Amino acid sequence: MTIIYMLLAISVTVAIGFFIAFIISVKKGQYEDTYTPSVRMLFEDEVIKEVSAENSKTKTDNQ
Amino acid sequence: MNHCYHCGDPCNDSEILHKEKIFCCQGCVTVFDILNDNDLSYYYDLEKAPGTSPKEIESKYDFLTNEAIVNKLLEFNDGSTQIISFLIPSIHCSSCIWVLENLQKLNKGVRTSQVDFPKKMVRITYAAAEISLKELVTLLAKIGYEPYISLENLDAKKRKTNHTLIYQLGVAGFAFGNVMFLSFPEYFQVEEFWLDQFKNLFRWLMFAFSVPVVVYSARDYFISAYKGIRSKILNIDIPIALGITVLFVRSTLEIVLDWGTGFFDSLTGLVFFLLIGKFFQQRTYSYLSFERDYKSYFPIAVTRISKNNAEEQIPIYDIKPGDRLLVRNKELIPVDAIIRKGNALIDYSFVTGEAIPVVKNSGEKVFAGGRQEGTLIEVEAIKEVAQSYLTQLWSNEVFSHSKEHKFQSLINKISKHFTIGVLSLAVLATLFWVFVDASKAVQVFTAVLIVACPCAIALASPFTLGNLLRIFGNQQFYLKEAYIIEQMAAIDVVVFDKTGTITTHAKSQITYEGIPLTEAEASLLTSSLRASNHPLSRALYDILKENEIKVLDHFEEVTGKGILASYDKQSIKIGAPSFVNASNMEDEENKTSVYVSSNNDFKGRYVFQNTYREGLLEVFQEIGKNKEIAILSGDNDGERGRLQMILPAEATLLFEQKPDDKLHFIKSLQQNGKKVMMVGDGLNDAGALAQSDVGVVVSENVNVFSPACDAILDASRFSSLANFLQLSNKGIKVIKWSFILSLLYNLVGLGFAVTGNLMPVVAAILMPLSSISIVVFTTVATQILGKSIAKKEKK
């Protein structure tokens, strides 16, 4: 059953790893603004799509 | 009616058709063109009519060429790259976020820009060589996102948000989860070889996880309990701190002496739940500011005329008596001054409560805070900014201390009895066991303190008040902090300001008294009013614009007197009684009126009356049922008669009140033991708002300036004020009921504790169970209350 030492060590390490990740996220300002990123996330795709649509248009224009 | 493609406002009479789209004004067309030409038309796909119509800015931002001012505003500056944060009140939808984060498409000088939507802030990094700060601000203003720059920006550099609570919560949650999982095997009390072998390791690990919880996460409870004892107030944090200490000490003793597993799971869980309650109550509206003073209303800089007659931009703190200053249309007069050149028409409504702008001529004195309406004027400063009539108010001591400390909350009142009760019960139970079975005495003593730890009671109030805070927020009534709800429930007197609070800024009611005008006269009147910029002319024109418009033969505006106009042998005079040959008419009762005469024959007058907010009568009736009402106005008493008709008979009515008078009126009420709510809107109410127990600001637009207060009420919801007061009363009842509920849990726990049967597993079940049921109870109860108020609103 000494494997339990190993298991405990792993579980505590994983837990502490997540805890450190949490601290870093607060430090980096992830809790400053919890709303805007959720909106911003939805933009990127649309913008790229628009640009690519335009590119394809200019391509056809060139032909 | 059509709505503008850009801003969504109804296009009244001036529709502009541009690129197959309808716009309400040229400003909106310009913004549309800028965005369209720069590949930003996606702006209009994201949301329907997302824009704001841009305002005229002219030379408003000239002060941004002054390097000293610019440097104070910048967040970062290394000469080439500069970073600045702006508050932009018109940010309101996802289109706004998108366009502001794509500013680099409009100007290559902008490197990155990031929007913080809840705070309505945008942080822009730009290359100073390619675009100056002034150009940047002008660019923003041109697309309808004018930043709000005020004196306040100079003072408070960066308001760092305090993350301590998030860290504490994180530590407690982390420890709680791990301790739970480590304590699980021993709950079953099976005599297994491997469990016996490893239990010490498990226990010491739990101990290790609990130490940071006690030392760091629960720190504030110990500090608060210590403060409470020192000032001899038995607050709720004392039994909590006691419970945490006893839990920790007893658990440690248990594992050291190998008595058992200890209560580390209950300990960490308790702290975790308590902090969740705190966190829940704490969240407020980050885009609203409740701490503002005159600084956020005043501009940063003014234009001064230097000795060699050149215009220069100086920070307003540098204004010295004797300086000559230029004040443009819509600009604020920064200091008390004397007019030297030009004719001033000053809107004091926000400062003194006078509803109608006043005319001031050269040589007359004007006070700081008034807004110039009309042409450019030149004034000579006679005081410094901090010594002006209005700003002096802030030297009063009410502004220097916070309100929360003088207020004893319901929970602290109850905890006094609770603490005494628990301690005496613990002593009694211990004494009993000393005689029966002395070995169990210490165990029982600690068990009582552990079980009686008022976790559930401490959660009842944050969750109820936090929920109510959100319900109020949904109804556009924004509270600074949750404890204000408790204050609201205790109010005896409600004091209202008049101008802007119970009246609307928007339109006056205008009635005509006298000989009816002929069609030709009416048409001439309308045509002349159309040409005038006086606020009264504009208001009058709005109701008369149905009449035919003619091109006038002659038009003359005599400042301070009135208008003289003629068309086809017919002449008209509009203005003061002396000007229109109506000297026999007395300017009675301080009423604001405009007199009209045609061909020098006096015809009649238009009387302007304040328009009261919708539902005012009902609000007065409802509040008047169980509270006193008073009205304090900075204006003259022209409206006394009308107000008396809608007010309850015993209401107090005071007119021509200076800001200081209002403050002292509130103070004298409080000295008579009353709890006072002040409802105001302007800077002149600032002192009264600070002095009152609950200061509520009524605001037409919650994003623009409002003086420091405890709550901001959207003007459109004014009629619900009585309902809000009622709701806070009901909220307090919910808290009381949940106290009873949690006391029942405590009694069950005490049953175990007093008989000496408190097992860790019992504590570990009972404690979260009571906490969760309190949270569920308060949430459901407040939701029901919220629904009932929403229903009332619909009716």
Interface residues (C-beta under 8 A of the other chain):
Chain A: M1 I4 Y5 L8 S11 V12 A15 F18 F19 F22 I23 V26 Y31 E32 D33 T34 Y35 T36 V39 R40 L42 F43 E46 V47 E50
Chain B: Y42 D45 L46 S94 I97 W98 E101 Q114 V115 D116 F117 P118 K119 T161 H163 I166 Y167 G170 V171 F174 G177 N178 F181 W194 Q197 F198 L201 L205
